[in-house]
Amino acid sequence: MSTSSKPYVLSEIVLRDDAPEWPSHSMFVNRTKSDLAILGIPYTRDPLTFATVRGALADKTGIKDVTVPTLEYAPGEYVTDSWAIAEWKNHGTPENSLFPAGGKPFARFLKRWVDDELMFEIRELFRPLFYRYQDPQSAEYFLRVKYGGDAALLEGQIARLGSKEEVAKLGARGRAKLRTLENYLADAPAGGPFLLGAKPSHADSIVFGWYLCSQVNAAVVNAELWDNDELPRIRAWVKEMKKATGLDLSKQWEPKAVPK
Ligand SMILES: N[C@@H](CCC(=O)N[C@@H](CS)C(=O)NCC(=O)O)C(=O)O
């Protein structure tokens, strides 16, 4: 728990500068939110957009290549990067370890697998929608940086999400990759229900961050990936993580919420 009297401030990225109340769509921010929830640590939000991460946050923290999540844990003191934040908290609260004994190498391996492999197989089911919901400046940045300025590629991916057949293909591809995790869960330490046993840890947050950001297309990703009969252990794990963290973004990005 924080020793300072001020609560932690979590800098996070949101889709629209005119809707700061929207939750963060960043898988990395959501990883840290999951960790903070697991540890029971309260915080206040500092909602930013791509432009203000590079501007105001870089200026404030003095970290030129700063990204979100960034946590201000005491006035003017910052820790950035979801893994670094998890390690840092681990030092601060040994009794609430986010890395249970022997679990860190697994978490490190899992992070590589999730961020370098799993994400490529699932993100097309939801990531294109970030573009649709963003304010114009964020959308311009997203297209330029994340899609190399290839508007046709991005529009093609958005259009693909409008086709039942194409969504079914994307879903099958995502489930094929998630099967690795499904099989792992069958042999999770101490019988689970979490990835490293009876208690949630940073390993769970690594995957859960992706689950949370995918909820921008909740009806589709839940039917295809997270709540699908082919992956019953993953379905049960998602339920346990929602219970353990209180985080559920499935209703936050309904199309009707897009400001005019
Ligand atoms: N390895 C970092 C990655 C963080 C990251 O890439 N965050 C993105 C948002 S999803 C960001 O801050 N982007 C700002 C930018 O690209 O300028 C972590 O785990 O925290």
The ligand as an SDF file (V2000), in Angstrom:
LIG
                    3D

 20 19  0  0  0  0  0  0  0  0999 V2000
    6.0640   -2.4510  -22.9040 N   0  0  0  0  0  0  0  0  0  0  0  0
    5.1800   -1.3720  -22.5430 C   0  0  0  0  0  0  0  0  0  0  0  0
    4.3400   -0.9840  -23.7260 C   0  0  0  0  0  0  0  0  0  0  0  0
    3.4500    0.2050  -23.4440 C   0  0  0  0  0  0  0  0  0  0  0  0
    2.8620    0.8150  -24.7060 C   0  0  0  0  0  0  0  0  0  0  0  0
    3.3190    0.5460  -25.8330 O   0  0  0  0  0  0  0  0  0  0  0  0
    1.8460    1.6560  -24.5180 N   0  0  0  0  0  0  0  0  0  0  0  0
    1.2490    2.3800  -25.6330 C   0  0  0  0  0  0  0  0  0  0  0  0
   -0.2620    2.3570  -25.5180 C   0  0  0  0  0  0  0  0  0  0  0  0
   -0.9060    0.7230  -25.7910 S   0  0  0  0  0  0  0  0  0  0  0  0
    1.7040    3.8230  -25.5950 C   0  0  0  0  0  0  0  0  0  0  0  0
    1.8890    4.4020  -24.5360 O   0  0  0  0  0  0  0  0  0  0  0  0
    1.8860    4.4170  -26.7470 N   0  0  0  0  0  0  0  0  0  0  0  0
    2.2750    5.7880  -26.8360 C   0  0  0  0  0  0  0  0  0  0  0  0
    3.0210    6.0440  -28.0840 C   0  0  0  0  0  0  0  0  0  0  0  0
    3.1930    5.1050  -28.8640 O   0  0  0  0  0  0  0  0  0  0  0  0
    3.4400    7.1740  -28.2670 O   0  0  0  0  0  0  0  0  0  0  0  0
    4.3370   -1.8140  -21.3470 C   0  0  0  0  0  0  0  0  0  0  0  0
    4.1850   -3.0420  -21.1530 O   0  0  0  0  0  0  0  0  0  0  0  0
    3.8610   -0.9770  -20.5860 O   0  0  0  0  0  0  0  0  0  0  0  0
  1  2  1  0
  2  3  1  0
  2 18  1  0
  3  4  1  0
  4  5  1  0
  5  6  2  0
  5  7  1  0
  7  8  1  0
  8  9  1  0
  8 11  1  0
  9 10  1  0
 11 12  2  0
 11 13  1  0
 13 14  1  0
 14 15  1  0
 15 16  2  0
 15 17  1  0
 18 19  2  0
 18 20  1  0
M  END
$$$$
